């Protein structure tokens, strides 16, 4: 037997270290050649590392969340000798890194964390999705009795009304002592007043949950680091304006009625068209600021980042050259990028290079938002929920669909007057949507 050291290869992005997101093996496990052993995260992607040899794992570089320098030990594997005292293996080479990156074009795949050994614990279901510890059964049978705590040879006698009340209160009838031949409401009351009452939760009170310690690793760590750096380095200011989108919503409905096999339009493609039309007059907003070099790059093309919520956390896929796309092309690209991000199939180049970011909470949009800038960009735009309210039109009161539009800017680069003027230009386009389609 011989010891083979698998060193973390250069993944090809010019990085010096990678983070352990999760292990697929543990010490003592038998691994085969090309078997996945760990998920490693760089600044832009998660890469699944595979074992170059077959053998038994004897040592791991660390635990989830630890950083491993390129070229240092990732896993030590005990392998069989070739017969002459040397291990019958080939040391890892650049092919290992290339193979790791070849799958799906360096996909940012959701991490596969190592699952801890299951721990048995008594639990209680309230019927409302909450679970409590410290009770003696796991589920209720249709008649309200805890199935796992009842001796089937001695059925519990109680009226349907008592069973229903016990179920609503979360009381295991097996724990209630009857004063007669069956459990009655008085027995249930006595149990609640004088018994252990462990399963009882008064109406209107929430179930107690056990404390949970969650290690901040992988995508969550990247998000935390980026947001902290953005707030630490960028002096933010936010401007909010109310926009009447009644005509825009009517236009959107008309376009959807005749869309054929094209994707259904949301508000976002129309808003993106308005942003792209207004930006040439406000080049300071479509920019990136290298604060270390003291250089602002004003971009001629709009590479629009779309803040997208995924199971792994917030990701920002990018619509390249958004100014060259019509509303239908934008709708298709929004759907494609969102699906790629949520499924973990977005490529590294699709998650970088944005010059301005759009963030939307959809129906959760709220009244106003103060979005955090996607550094090194200098602005981020957030549309809020569309609501219908009465407004004055001259001397008449009419129903109108209104939406607040928020913009956060880097005050080192963008003045308040510029941000307000830009939003007003966007507002004019959205309130008179025919101009969206006029050159």
C-alpha positions as CSV (number, residue, x, y, z in Angstrom):
1,X,0.0,0.0,0.0
2,X,1.1,3.5,-0.7
3,X,-0.1,7.0,0.1
4,X,-1.2,9.2,-2.8
5,X,-1.6,13.0,-2.3
6,X,-4.1,14.7,-4.5
7,X,-3.3,18.4,-4.7
8,X,-5.8,21.0,-5.6
9,X,-5.1,21.8,-9.3
10,X,-5.1,25.2,-10.9
11,X,-8.8,25.6,-12.0
12,X,-7.7,28.0,-14.7
13,X,-9.1,31.4,-13.4
14,X,-5.9,32.8,-12.1
15,X,-7.0,32.2,-8.5
16,X,-4.8,31.4,-5.6
17,X,-7.2,29.4,-3.4
18,X,-10.7,27.8,-3.5
19,X,-13.3,27.3,-0.8
20,X,-14.5,23.8,0.2
21,X,-18.3,23.9,-0.3
22,X,-19.0,20.3,0.6
23,X,-17.4,16.8,0.7
24,X,-18.8,13.8,-1.1
25,X,-16.5,11.5,0.9
26,X,-15.2,11.1,4.5
27,X,-12.1,9.5,6.0
28,X,-12.3,5.7,5.7
29,X,-14.4,5.8,2.5
30,X,-13.4,3.7,-0.5
31,X,-13.3,5.8,-3.7
32,X,-13.0,4.8,-7.3
33,X,-11.2,6.7,-10.1
34,X,-13.2,9.7,-11.4
35,X,-15.6,9.5,-8.4
36,X,-16.6,13.0,-7.1
37,X,-14.9,13.8,-3.9
38,X,-15.5,17.5,-3.2
39,X,-17.2,20.7,-4.4
40,X,-14.8,23.7,-4.6
41,X,-15.9,27.3,-5.1
42,X,-13.9,30.0,-6.8
43,X,-15.0,33.6,-7.1
44,X,-17.3,32.8,-10.0
45,X,-18.1,29.0,-10.1
46,X,-18.4,25.8,-8.2
47,X,-16.3,23.0,-9.5
48,X,-16.8,19.3,-8.7
49,X,-13.4,17.7,-8.1
50,X,-13.0,14.0,-8.9
51,X,-10.5,11.5,-7.6
52,X,-7.7,10.6,-10.1
53,X,-7.1,7.3,-8.4
54,X,-8.9,4.4,-6.6
55,X,-8.3,3.7,-3.0
56,X,-9.2,4.6,0.6
57,X,-9.5,8.2,1.9
58,X,-7.1,8.7,4.9
59,X,-7.0,12.5,5.2
60,X,-9.0,15.5,4.1
61,X,-7.8,19.1,3.8
62,X,-10.4,20.6,6.0
63,X,-14.2,21.1,6.5
64,X,-16.8,23.0,4.5
65,X,-16.0,26.7,4.5
66,X,-12.2,26.3,4.7
67,X,-10.0,27.8,2.0
68,X,-7.4,25.5,0.2
69,X,-4.5,27.1,-1.6
70,X,-3.9,26.0,-5.2
71,X,-1.2,23.2,-5.2
72,X,-1.7,22.1,-1.6
73,X,-3.1,18.8,-0.4
74,X,-6.8,18.3,-0.9
75,X,-7.1,14.6,-0.2
76,X,-4.7,11.8,0.8
77,X,-5.7,8.4,-0.6
78,X,-4.2,5.0,0.3
79,X,-3.7,3.1,-3.0
80,X,-2.3,-0.3,-3.9
81,X,1.4,-0.6,-4.9
82,X,2.2,-1.4,-8.5
83,X,4.4,-4.3,-7.3
84,X,7.7,-2.4,-7.2
85,X,6.9,-0.3,-4.2
86,X,5.5,2.6,-6.1
87,X,1.8,3.4,-6.4
88,X,0.1,2.4,-9.6
89,X,-1.3,5.9,-10.3
90,X,-0.6,8.8,-12.5
91,X,-0.1,12.2,-10.7
92,X,-2.7,14.8,-11.3
93,X,-1.9,17.1,-14.2
94,X,-3.4,20.0,-16.1
95,X,-5.9,17.5,-17.5
96,X,-7.5,17.2,-14.1
97,X,-8.2,20.9,-14.0
98,X,-9.4,20.9,-17.6
99,X,-11.8,18.0,-17.0
100,X,-13.2,19.7,-13.9
101,X,-13.9,22.9,-15.9
102,X,-15.1,21.2,-19.1
103,X,-18.4,20.1,-17.6
104,X,-21.1,22.6,-18.6
105,X,-18.5,25.3,-19.2
106,X,-17.5,25.9,-15.6
107,X,-21.1,25.7,-14.3
108,X,-22.0,27.4,-11.0
109,X,-23.6,24.3,-9.7
110,X,-25.5,24.4,-6.3
111,X,-23.3,22.9,-3.7
112,X,-23.8,19.3,-2.5
113,X,-23.0,19.6,1.2
114,X,-22.0,16.6,3.2
115,X,-25.1,15.4,5.0
116,X,-24.7,14.8,8.8
117,X,-25.6,11.5,10.3
118,X,-29.3,11.5,11.1
119,X,-30.2,12.1,14.7
120,X,-33.3,10.6,16.1
121,X,-35.4,12.9,18.2
122,X,-39.0,12.9,19.3
123,X,-41.0,15.4,17.3
124,X,-44.5,16.8,17.2
125,X,-46.6,18.0,14.3
126,X,-49.1,20.8,15.0
127,X,-50.8,20.3,11.6
128,X,-49.6,23.8,10.6
129,X,-46.1,23.0,9.4
130,X,-44.4,23.8,12.7
131,X,-42.6,21.1,14.7
132,X,-41.7,21.0,18.4
133,X,-39.2,18.9,20.3
134,X,-39.9,17.2,23.6
135,X,-43.1,15.3,22.8
136,X,-43.7,11.6,22.6
137,X,-45.2,11.2,19.1
138,X,-44.5,12.2,15.6
139,X,-47.8,12.3,13.8
140,X,-51.5,12.2,14.5
141,X,-53.8,9.5,13.1
142,X,-57.1,10.6,11.5
143,X,-58.9,10.3,14.8
144,X,-56.5,12.6,16.5
145,X,-54.5,9.9,18.4
146,X,-50.7,9.8,18.3
147,X,-50.1,6.6,16.3
148,X,-46.6,5.8,17.6
149,X,-47.5,6.2,21.3
150,X,-50.7,4.2,21.5
151,X,-50.8,0.6,22.4
152,X,-53.1,-0.9,19.8
153,X,-54.2,-3.6,22.2
154,X,-55.8,-1.0,24.4
155,X,-57.7,1.5,22.2
156,X,-58.3,5.0,23.6
157,X,-62.0,5.6,24.2
158,X,-63.1,9.2,23.6
159,X,-65.9,10.9,21.7
160,X,-65.2,12.5,18.3
161,X,-65.6,15.9,19.8
162,X,-63.0,15.2,22.4
163,X,-60.6,13.8,19.8
164,X,-61.1,16.8,17.6
165,X,-60.4,19.2,20.5
166,X,-57.3,17.3,21.5
167,X,-56.0,17.4,17.9
168,X,-56.6,21.1,17.7
169,X,-54.7,21.6,21.0
170,X,-51.9,19.3,20.1
171,X,-52.6,16.9,23.0
172,X,-51.7,13.2,22.9
173,X,-54.8,11.5,24.3
174,X,-52.6,8.6,25.3
175,X,-51.2,10.8,28.0
176,X,-54.6,11.8,29.4
177,X,-55.9,9.7,32.3
178,X,-59.7,9.2,32.2
179,X,-61.8,9.4,35.3
180,X,-64.4,7.0,33.9
181,X,-64.7,4.5,31.1
182,X,-63.6,7.1,28.5
183,X,-61.8,10.4,28.2
184,X,-64.2,13.3,28.5
185,X,-63.8,17.1,28.2
186,X,-63.3,17.4,31.9
187,X,-60.4,14.9,31.8
188,X,-58.8,16.9,29.0
189,X,-59.3,20.1,31.0
190,X,-57.6,18.5,34.0
191,X,-54.7,17.4,31.9
192,X,-54.2,20.9,30.5
193,X,-54.4,22.5,34.0
194,X,-52.5,20.0,36.1
195,X,-50.9,17.5,33.8
196,X,-47.6,17.8,32.0
197,X,-49.3,19.7,29.1
198,X,-46.2,19.1,27.0
199,X,-48.1,19.0,23.7
200,X,-50.4,21.9,24.5
201,X,-49.9,25.2,22.6
202,X,-52.5,27.9,23.3
203,X,-54.3,29.3,20.2
204,X,-52.4,32.2,18.7
205,X,-49.0,31.3,20.0
206,X,-46.2,30.1,17.7
207,X,-44.4,26.8,18.2
208,X,-40.9,27.0,19.7
209,X,-38.0,26.1,17.4
210,X,-34.7,24.8,18.5
211,X,-31.7,27.1,17.9
212,X,-29.9,26.4,14.6
213,X,-26.3,27.2,13.8
214,X,-25.7,27.7,10.1
215,X,-22.2,28.0,8.8
216,X,-21.8,30.8,6.2
217,X,-20.1,29.0,3.3
218,X,-20.2,28.8,-0.5
219,X,-22.5,31.2,-2.3
220,X,-23.9,32.6,0.9
221,X,-20.3,33.6,1.9
222,X,-19.7,35.2,-1.5
223,X,-22.9,37.2,-1.2
224,X,-22.0,38.3,2.3
225,X,-18.5,39.4,1.3
226,X,-19.7,41.3,-1.8
227,X,-22.6,43.1,0.0
228,X,-20.3,44.1,2.9
229,X,-17.6,45.4,0.5
230,X,-20.3,47.4,-1.4
231,X,-21.7,49.1,1.7
232,X,-18.2,49.6,3.2
233,X,-16.7,51.2,0.1
234,X,-19.6,52.9,-1.6
235,X,-21.5,55.9,-0.2
236,X,-25.0,55.0,-1.3
237,X,-28.0,57.3,-1.9
238,X,-31.4,56.3,-3.1
239,X,-34.0,58.2,-5.1
240,X,-37.6,57.0,-5.5
241,X,-40.2,58.3,-8.0
242,X,-43.9,57.3,-8.5
243,X,-44.8,56.4,-12.1
244,X,-48.3,56.1,-13.7
245,X,-48.1,52.8,-15.6
246,X,-51.7,52.6,-16.6
247,X,-51.0,53.1,-20.3
248,X,-48.0,50.8,-20.1
249,X,-50.0,48.0,-18.5
250,X,-52.7,48.4,-21.2
251,X,-50.0,48.1,-23.9
252,X,-48.5,45.1,-22.3
253,X,-51.9,43.3,-22.2
254,X,-52.4,44.1,-25.9
255,X,-49.0,42.8,-26.8
256,X,-49.6,39.6,-24.9
257,X,-53.0,39.1,-26.6
258,X,-51.2,38.9,-29.9
259,X,-47.9,37.3,-28.9
260,X,-48.5,33.9,-30.6
261,X,-45.8,31.5,-29.5
262,X,-43.6,34.2,-28.1
263,X,-43.0,34.4,-24.4
264,X,-45.4,36.3,-22.2
265,X,-44.3,39.9,-21.5
266,X,-43.9,41.1,-17.9
267,X,-43.1,44.6,-17.0
268,X,-39.3,44.0,-17.1
269,X,-38.7,43.9,-20.9
270,X,-40.6,47.2,-21.3
271,X,-38.7,48.8,-18.4
272,X,-35.3,47.6,-19.9
273,X,-36.2,49.2,-23.2
274,X,-36.9,52.5,-21.4
275,X,-33.6,52.3,-19.5
276,X,-31.6,51.6,-22.6
277,X,-33.3,54.6,-24.4
278,X,-32.6,57.0,-21.5
279,X,-29.0,55.9,-20.7
280,X,-27.2,57.6,-23.6
281,X,-28.0,60.9,-22.1
282,X,-26.7,59.8,-18.7
283,X,-23.5,57.9,-19.4
284,X,-22.3,58.3,-15.8
285,X,-24.9,55.7,-14.7
286,X,-23.9,52.9,-17.1
287,X,-20.4,52.7,-15.7
288,X,-18.0,50.8,-13.5
289,X,-15.7,52.5,-10.9
290,X,-12.2,51.1,-10.2
291,X,-11.7,52.9,-6.9
292,X,-8.2,51.5,-6.4
293,X,-7.0,52.9,-9.8
294,X,-9.3,56.0,-9.5
295,X,-10.8,55.3,-13.0
296,X,-14.5,55.4,-14.1
297,X,-15.3,53.5,-17.3
298,X,-18.4,54.7,-19.0
299,X,-19.7,51.9,-21.2
300,X,-21.3,52.4,-24.6
301,X,-23.2,49.1,-24.5
302,X,-25.7,48.2,-21.8
303,X,-24.8,44.8,-20.2
304,X,-27.7,44.6,-17.8
305,X,-27.4,42.4,-14.7
306,X,-30.6,40.8,-13.4
307,X,-30.6,40.1,-9.7
308,X,-32.1,36.6,-9.5
309,X,-33.1,34.6,-6.4
310,X,-32.0,31.0,-6.5
311,X,-31.8,28.2,-3.9
312,X,-28.1,28.9,-3.6
313,X,-28.6,32.6,-3.0
314,X,-28.7,35.8,-5.1
315,X,-27.1,35.6,-8.5
316,X,-26.8,38.2,-11.2
317,X,-26.8,36.8,-14.8
318,X,-26.2,39.4,-17.5
319,X,-28.1,40.4,-20.6
320,X,-25.4,41.3,-23.1
321,X,-26.0,44.3,-25.3
322,X,-29.5,44.9,-24.0
323,X,-29.9,48.0,-26.1
324,X,-29.9,45.9,-29.3
325,X,-32.8,43.6,-28.3
326,X,-36.5,44.2,-28.7
327,X,-39.1,43.4,-26.0
328,X,-39.6,39.8,-27.2
329,X,-35.9,39.1,-27.4
330,X,-35.5,40.6,-23.9
331,X,-38.3,38.4,-22.5
332,X,-36.8,35.3,-24.0
333,X,-33.3,36.1,-22.6
334,X,-34.7,37.0,-19.2
335,X,-36.4,33.6,-19.0
336,X,-33.3,31.7,-20.3
337,X,-30.9,33.4,-17.9
338,X,-33.2,33.0,-14.9
339,X,-33.7,29.3,-15.6
340,X,-30.0,28.8,-16.0
341,X,-29.2,30.6,-12.8
342,X,-31.8,28.7,-10.8
343,X,-30.8,25.3,-12.2
344,X,-27.1,25.9,-11.6
345,X,-26.3,25.9,-15.4
346,X,-25.3,29.5,-15.8
347,X,-21.8,29.8,-17.3
348,X,-19.1,31.9,-15.7
349,X,-19.2,34.5,-18.5
350,X,-23.0,34.8,-18.0
351,X,-22.5,35.9,-14.4
352,X,-19.9,38.7,-14.9
353,X,-19.4,41.9,-16.7
354,X,-22.6,43.8,-16.0
355,X,-22.5,47.6,-16.3
356,X,-25.9,48.3,-14.6
357,X,-28.1,46.0,-12.5
358,X,-31.9,45.7,-12.3
359,X,-33.4,44.1,-9.2
360,X,-37.1,43.2,-8.9
361,X,-39.0,41.4,-6.2
362,X,-42.0,40.9,-8.5
363,X,-45.3,40.7,-6.7
364,X,-43.4,41.2,-3.4
365,X,-42.0,44.5,-4.7
366,X,-43.2,46.6,-1.7
367,X,-43.7,50.3,-1.7
368,X,-40.1,51.3,-2.1
369,X,-36.7,49.7,-1.9
370,X,-33.1,50.8,-1.2
371,X,-31.1,48.2,-3.2
372,X,-27.4,47.7,-2.6
373,X,-25.1,48.5,-5.6
374,X,-23.5,45.5,-7.4
375,X,-19.9,46.7,-7.0
376,X,-18.0,47.9,-9.1
377,X,-21.0,49.3,-10.8
378,X,-22.3,52.7,-9.8
379,X,-26.1,52.3,-9.9
380,X,-28.8,49.7,-9.4
381,X,-32.5,50.1,-10.3
382,X,-35.4,48.5,-8.5
383,X,-39.0,48.6,-9.8
384,X,-41.6,48.1,-7.1
385,X,-45.1,46.6,-7.0
386,X,-47.8,48.0,-9.3
387,X,-50.9,49.0,-7.3
388,X,-54.2,50.6,-8.4
389,X,-55.2,53.8,-6.6
390,X,-57.5,56.7,-7.1
391,X,-55.8,59.8,-8.5
392,X,-56.8,63.2,-9.6
393,X,-57.0,63.8,-13.4
394,X,-57.9,67.5,-13.6
395,X,-61.0,67.8,-11.4
396,X,-61.9,64.1,-11.8
397,X,-60.9,61.2,-9.7
398,X,-60.0,58.1,-11.7
399,X,-58.4,54.7,-11.1
400,X,-54.7,54.5,-12.0
401,X,-52.0,51.9,-11.9
402,X,-49.0,53.2,-10.1
403,X,-45.5,51.9,-9.5
404,X,-42.6,53.3,-7.6
405,X,-39.2,53.1,-9.2
406,X,-36.1,53.1,-6.9
407,X,-32.5,53.8,-7.9
408,X,-29.4,53.6,-5.6
409,X,-26.2,55.3,-6.8
410,X,-22.6,55.7,-5.9
411,X,-22.4,59.3,-4.7
412,X,-18.7,59.4,-5.5
413,X,-19.6,59.2,-9.2
414,X,-23.2,60.1,-9.6
415,X,-24.8,63.3,-8.3
416,X,-28.4,63.4,-7.0
417,X,-29.4,65.7,-9.9
418,X,-28.2,63.1,-12.4
419,X,-30.0,60.3,-10.8
420,X,-33.3,62.2,-10.5
421,X,-33.0,63.5,-14.1
422,X,-32.5,60.0,-15.4
423,X,-35.5,58.6,-13.5
424,X,-37.6,61.4,-14.8
425,X,-36.5,60.6,-18.4
426,X,-37.5,56.9,-17.8
427,X,-40.8,58.0,-16.3
428,X,-41.7,60.0,-19.4
429,X,-41.1,56.9,-21.6
430,X,-43.1,54.6,-19.3
431,X,-46.0,57.0,-19.0
432,X,-46.1,57.5,-22.8
433,X,-45.1,54.0,-23.9
434,X,-45.5,54.6,-27.6
435,X,-42.1,56.4,-27.5
436,X,-40.5,53.1,-26.5
437,X,-40.9,52.0,-30.1
438,X,-39.9,55.2,-31.8
439,X,-36.3,55.9,-32.7
